Amino acid sequence: MPIRAKLGFGLACLVGLQPASFCSRGPDNLDDNSGTIVETSVCKLAASPDAFDGKLIRIHAYMSRGFEDSTLHHPECAEEALVNSRTSTSPRPNIWASFATEAGYYKVKGYRPLVEDAQLKKFQQLLREGSQPYRLTGVVLIGTFYAGKPRVFNGHTTSMRGYGHMGCCSLFVISQVESIDPRYENELSYSATDWYVGLPQGCFSEQMLGVPNNTTLLAWQKAANEGQDVWHYDAKQTAEDELKELKSGSLGKISGGATEMLDPGKSGWTAQADLRPTETLLEVEATAFRKRYEWIEADHITRYAIVVSRPYWLLKVAGSAENVIWVPAGASVLKCGTPTQQKKKH
C-alpha cells in the first residue's frame, strides 16, 4: 500500500508527501462511481500507453492547442522538443487531448462527462488566447486515456496511433480541469513549436535540416553547469556553431518535410532586391527566450534560417531560469527570390 494511503489524505499532505495543489482540492476527488483515479504523468503515458488504456487518470501537463494541434507535453519527458526527437529513440508524448464534449468523433466509450465550471472557462480562454506567444498552458486534468495502437499499411508498421491529426497519437479525453498552473519564467520558452522557421516574405521554398537531439542538449546543459562550453549562454554564438555544423554537413542531413510554394523549374531564380549583407549571420527576430538568425549566401537566393531558444524543459537540469542555455531548436535552408519561370505543380 502506498505510504500516502497508510497515512491518510490529511497527514500525507501535512508531512509533504502530496503537492500543495493536490492537497488544496480535498479528498473528495480521489475516486467516484467511475472508479479510482490513477495518479500518473505525461511521460509515463508516453512510455507505457497500454498500461493506462481505458483508465481514469489525473496528470499535470502543458497543453498546446492550435491549427492541427491539441497535444499534451511535460518538461520531464525524455524527448519534449518535436523536431529534436526525430533523431532519438526515446518516446515522444504523442498524446492528443480532446474535451469530453468533442470525444464522440473518436467513437470511444467510458469517459466521464465534462465538468463545465469556472476552471474550464478560464482554461479554454487561455487556449483561445494562445496562452501568450510561446506559452503552453500548464494545467492539472482528470480524464480517460485511450492508448493508440500502431497502424500497419502495406506490411509496414507506421508511427500513426489512430487518434488526432493524421492519426498521430493516443487520446486523452478531458473530463475536468482541476487547476491551472500560472508559473512561467519570463526567460524561457514554453512552446511546442520552437522548431518552426516558416517562409519569410519573398521566400518560396523551405527544407528542414537537422538539429541536435535532446540527449545532446541535456549534455550541453550539464557541461555549462560545470563551467564548460559557456558560449552556449550566448544566443548568437550558439547559432553560429549550428550554422558551421550545417554547412560542414555533420548536421546538414534532411530531417523534415519540404514546403514549396512555387516550382521554378530548370531556369532557377532571380535574386530579389535585398540590401542586407551576405555571408553574415543576421538577427532577424528576438525575444528573451527565442531568437531567429539568417545567413544569406553570396547568390542572394539561398538562405540558412536558424532558430535558437531557451526551452522550459531544461529548467530542472539547469537549476534556475537564468542558467538555462541557448540551444538550436529549428533550422531550414530557404530559397528566396523571384522564379524566372514558374511551372505548375500537378
N, C-alpha and C positions, 0 to 999 in steps of 0.2 A: 504494500500500500504506500502511495507517495507520502512524504513527510507532511506536506501541507494538509492532506486528508486526515492524518493522525492527529495533527494539532487542532484542526478545525479552522473554519474560514477566518474568524476574528483573530485568533492567536497567530495564524500564519501571516496575516497582514501585519500584526503588531511586531513580530520579530524580523520582518523584512523579506519573507520568502515569496511574497507576491508584489508586483509593481504597484505603485500608488494609484495609477489609473484603473487597474483591475480592482483594487480594494474599494475604491470610491463607488463602485457600482452596487455593492451589496451582494449577498449570497443568492438572491432570488433568481439571478440569470444563469446559475451554474447548470441547471437542467430544466427540462419541462416535459410535456407529454410526448415530444418527439424523440426523447432520449437524451443521453448525456452529451454535452458539448465538449468536443475534443480540443484541448489547447495545443496548437502547433504553430508552424511558421511557413512562410512562403518557400523558404529554402528546402524544408523537409518535404513539402508537397512536390517540389520540382525533382527532388532526388528519388522519392518513392511514391509516385502518384497512385499506384494500385493499392497501396496500404490504406489510403484515405478515401477510396472510391465510395460514394454514397453516404459519407459521414457528415454530420453536422459539426462544424468546426468554428473556432474563434482564432483570428490571426491579426497581427499588426502588419500593415502593408503600406506601400506607396502606390497610388493608382494613377495611371496615365490614361487619359481618355480624350480622343480626338478623332480625326479622319482615319478610318480603318484601324483604330486602336482603342482598346479598352482592357488594358493589361495591368497585372499586379507585379510589384518589384519590392526588393528589400536589399539594403546595403550589405548584409552579411552573406548573401548568396555568392557562390564562387565566381560566377560569371554574370555580372549585372549589366555591363555595357553591351548593347545589342550587336554592334559591329565587331567589337573586340572579341566576342565569343566565337566568331567564325573560325578561328584557328585553335579553339580549345575543345577538349573532350569533356569538360565539366558541364553539368546540366544547366541550361538556362531555365528561368521560371516558366515561360510559355504557359501562363495561366490567364485565360480570358475571363473577365469579370462582367457579369450581367445582373442587373436588378431583377428581383423575382417577378416584377410586372412585365419583363421582357423575355423571360426564360421559356415561354411557350413556343418560341420559334425553334428551340433546340429539341423539343419533344422529350424532355427529361421529366421524371416524376419524383415525388417525395420531398420536395423542398417546402420550407415554410413560407407563408405569405409575407410580403414586405411590410415592415413597421413604418408607417408614414407619420413621422413625428418631426419635431424641430431640428433634431440632429440630421435627419435625412435631408431636409430642405437646405440646411446650411452646407452640407456636403455636396449636394447637387449644384448649388450656386457656385461653390468653389470650382467644381469641374467645368461649369459653363464659362467661368471667367478664365479658365486655363490655369488656375492655381498660381497666377502670376507667371510671367515668362520664365521658362526653365525651372518651374516649381511643381513637382509631383505633389499630390495631396496625401499627407500621412493620415492614416485612419485605422481604427480597430473595428473589424467587421465580424458579424456572425452570418454564416451561410452554409450551403451544402456544396460539397465538392464532387465533381464527376471526372474521373480520370479519362483522359483521351487515349485512344488506342492507335498504335501505328497502323497506317494505311499501306496496302500493297497494291501497286499498279505495274502491270506487265512483268510480274515476277520480282519487282524491286520494292523493298521497304522504304518508305519515304519518311520525312520528318513531320508530316502532317498528322495531327492528332484528332481531328474531327469537329472541333468547335472553334468559333471565332473566325476572323478574317482568313480566307483561303484554307480553312480547316487547320489552323496553326497550332491549336492549343488544347489543354484541358480546360474545364469550365468550373468557375466558382459562382454560384447563384447567391447574390446578396439578399439576405432577409432582414438584417438590422444593422444600422450604423450606431455603434456604441459610443465612440468618442472620436474626436478629430484632433490630430497632433499638429499644433501650431508652431512647433520648434523648427526653425530654419536658421542656418548660419549664412549670413549675407555674402560671405566669401566663397561659397560652394555652389556648384550646380546640382540641383535635384531634378535631373532630366533623364528621360529615356531616349532622347533624340539628339544628343551632342554630336553624334556621327554625321548629322545632316549638313551637307555642304551646299547643295542646291545649284541652280543655274542663275548667275547674275544676269542683269540686263545685257544683251548683246552676245550672250553665250548660248550655243545651241547643242552642245554635245558634252556629256559627262560620263566618265568611267571611274567607278570607285576603286581605290587602291588599298593596299594592306596597311594595317596599323598593329602595334604590339598588342598581344593579348593580355588579359588581366593578371595572369601569373607573373608576367614580366613587369607590369606596372606596380604590382604589390612589392616585388623585389626592389624596384627603384625607390619606392616609398620607404622601405625598411633601411635601405642604404643611406638615404637622405637623413633619416632619423639619427643615424650614426655619424653624420658629418661627411659622408661620401657623395660625390657627384651632386654637389649642392646647386649646380647650374639648373637642375630641374625646378628650382624655385623661381626661375626666370622664364616667363612665357615665350619670349622671342627666341631665346637660346634653345628651348625645347622644340619650337617649330623649325628652327634651323637644322637641328640634329635630325628631325624627322625628314626634312627635305633632302638632306645628304643621304640618308638611308634609302629613300625612294629613288633618287637619281642614280645611286650606285647599283640598284637592282635587288638589294637584300630584302627590301620591303616592297619592291615595285610590282609584285605579282597582283593580279586582279583578285579582289576579294568580294566584290558585289556586282550588282547589275549595272547596265549602261542605260542612260537616257539620251535619246537622240531626237531633238525636235525637228531637225532638218537633215537630209542626207545630201551633201553637196556633190557626191559622185566623184569621178576622177579629177575633175577640174579644180577641186580643192577650195581654198578660202582666200578671201582678200581681207587683210587686216583692217579693223575698224580704227577710226581716229582715237588714239589713246595717248595722251601726253605723259603718262606716268613712266618712270624709269623702268627699263627691262633688267632682268637678271639681278634684281634686288628684292629682298623679302619685305613686302609691304603689309603693314597692319591696316586692315580694311573694316574690321568690326571689333569692338572691345566692350566688355563688362568686367566686373570684379572677378568673375569666375569662368568666363568663356571669351576666347579671342580667335579671330579668323585672320589668316595671312594668305597673301597671294604672291606667287613668283611668276613673272611674265617672261617667257622665253624671247630671244632676240628677234624671232619672226613676228612678234606681237600677236600671234594667234594662239599658241599653246600656253596654258597656264596651269600651274600646280596650286591647288587650294588646300590649305591645311587648317584644321580646327584643333585648338588645344583647350583643355578645360581643367577645372579642379573638381573632380567628381565627389559627390557626397559619400560614396561607398568606401572611400579611402580614409574617412574620418576616424574610424575605430583604430586603424593601424597607426595613423599619424598622431593621434592623441589630442589634437586641437585643430580647429579650422585653419589657424594661421600656419600650421605646419604641413598642410596638405600641398603636395607638389603639383605642378602643371604636367599634364600628360597628353599625348596625341589621341584625339578622340575620333577624328574623321579626316580622310584625305581623298582627293579626286584629281584627275587630270581633265582639264576643260579645253574645249575648242571655242574660241571667241572671235567673231568677225562676221563678215558677210560672205555667204556662199557665192562663188562666181557663177554657179549653175545649179539650180535646185532640181532635184529629181524626186518624184513622188515615190513614197514607200507603199508597197502593197502587202 
